[in-house]
Amino acid sequence: MSSPADAPPERAARSAELRSALAAAGVPADVEADGALAILRVSHRPRTARPLDAATRAEVVALARACGFTHVAIELSSAEGDADVRRAEPLP
């Protein structure tokens, strides 16, 4: 049995809220909710996007928590335009 937080409309609302918060913070990403897990897809990032360094990742986690998520997964792309993603150091 799924909890109310796992209901599709709630997941969609939390995903949209986090997507907006991330965009406002300069970290554009597609967001998918899987229960309390926020899955971020950061492929095809514009060159003006913030690099995914430790400080940015900490902010991403804080924003996700504020939107009701307990965990964050960042799906990285190996596309040519994502060099800043490949250079980022491991998560703290």
N, C-alpha and C positions, 0 to 999 in steps of 0.2 A: 504494500500500500504506500502511495507517495504522500508526502506531506504537502500542506498548502503552498509552501515555498517552492515546491517542484511543479506546481500547476503551470501549464504552458503560458497563459496570459501573464502570470507573475514573472516567469523567466524572461519573456519578451520585454516586459517593462524594465526589469533590472538590467538586461542587456542594453536596451536603448539608453537608460540613464547613465550607465558606465561609458558607453560609446560617446555620448555627449560630453561627459566629464573629461574623458581622455582627449578628445578633440580640443576642448578648451585649454587643456594643459599642454598642447602641442605634441600629443602622441596619438596620431590617428591610427585606428585599428578597427577591424571587424571584431565583434564580440558575440560569443555564443555562450549561453548558460547551460551547464550540465549539473543540475542540482545546485549546490553551493559553490561549484567550481566555475570560474570565469575563464573561458578559453579565448585568448587574444590572438588574432592573426595580423601580423604586422608586415606582410609582404606588400610590395608596391608602395612603399612609404615615399612621400615627396621629399626632395632634398632639404626642404625647410623644416622637416620634422626633427624633434630633439633626438639625439643619440640615446640608445638604450643602455646608458651607463648605470652604475649602482644607485646614484641619487634618483635618477628617473624611474628605475625599477621600484625603488622604495615608495616613491610617490604613486606609482601605478597600483601597488599593493594597498596603500592607504585609501586611494579612490575606490578600489574594488570593495574593500571592507565597508566603506561608507555607503556603498550601494547594496549591501547585504550579502556579499560573497565572503567565503571563508578561505578560499584558495584561488590562486591565479596560475594559469599555464600560458606561456607565451610560445606560440607556434612560429618558429623562425623559417624564413625562406632562404634559399641559396641563390636567389636571382641576382644578377649582376648589380642591380641598383640597391641591394641591401648590404653593402660593404660595412656600414656602421653596425649592423646587427651582428655580423660575423666577428667583428673586433671586440664586441662587448665582453667584459670579464664575467665569470660565473656569478650566479645569484648568491647573495650573502646567506 
